[in-house]
Amino acid sequence: MTLKRLLYAMLVFAVFALPSRARAEEPPSKVTRKEAIATAERYLRLVWTPTERNIFHGKDRRGIQVDTPDAAFQPANTRGGWWRPKQANTGMPYKWGGFDTPETFVAGVRAGRAAGDIYTEEKRRLLDDAVSEDAVGIDCSGLISRCWKLPASYSTRTLQQLCEPIPPEQLRAGDILNTLNGHVLLFAEWAGPDRSRLRAYEAGSPPTWKVLLNEMGTKWLLDQDYEAFRYRGMRE
């Protein structure tokens, strides 16, 4: 074997000997752009009626702090709540670590579970250890995972493993804008022909703790270190 062939063989072996985590992860599901947007719309337009039983502020059975974003919850240091008991409310509330479907959320509300659980810096520090099993709802990456029909909830740290990076100007419905270990948006459409503004679905975003369709500036997002990605399981 010549030296050139030997070096090539060593390179091939090195690549395939890498741990699986170092390689691009294969998409576990396939979804069309239309299906992804339709799922986001279900979360956006979900109508549900809670009671006082779904309000909770305190420690759950595992000692995790839970604060539902009900209208009476108006702390000074973060965004206030919005949903009201004994009224029809629209939109699924944010829950740290939430991965509910509309059906499991409504069932949880009827069973008296806490309707949502807001984000805090402490929850970010604790990650999965701060996810309450006594609350129902959806968080930003949980929403993306559901829209892409993923079998489990991926986080803002792992979604990109299923994706290819794309130039922001190539964003299409069902693609995402993600910040590592931060927040993620599901791109819906451009808000104008110059692509200076866009519309995206997100959970837990201003002005309140729920799934929303927001319009925002493209440059502002890029200045906040958002990166554009396309799911490898996306189909036209």
Buried (B, 14 or more C-beta within 10 A) or exposed (E): EEEEEEEEEEEEEEEEEEEEEEEEBEBEEEBBBEBBBEBBBBBBEBEBBBEEBBBBBEEBEEEBBBBBBBBEBEEEEBBBBBBBBEEEBEBBBBBBBBBBBBEEBBEBBBEBBBBBBBBBEEBEEBEEEBBBEBBBBBBBBBBBBBBBBBEEBBBBEBBBBBBEEBEBEEBBBBBBBBBBEBBBBBBBBBBEEEEEBBBBBBBBBEEBBBBBBBEBEBEEBEEEEBBBBBBBBBEE
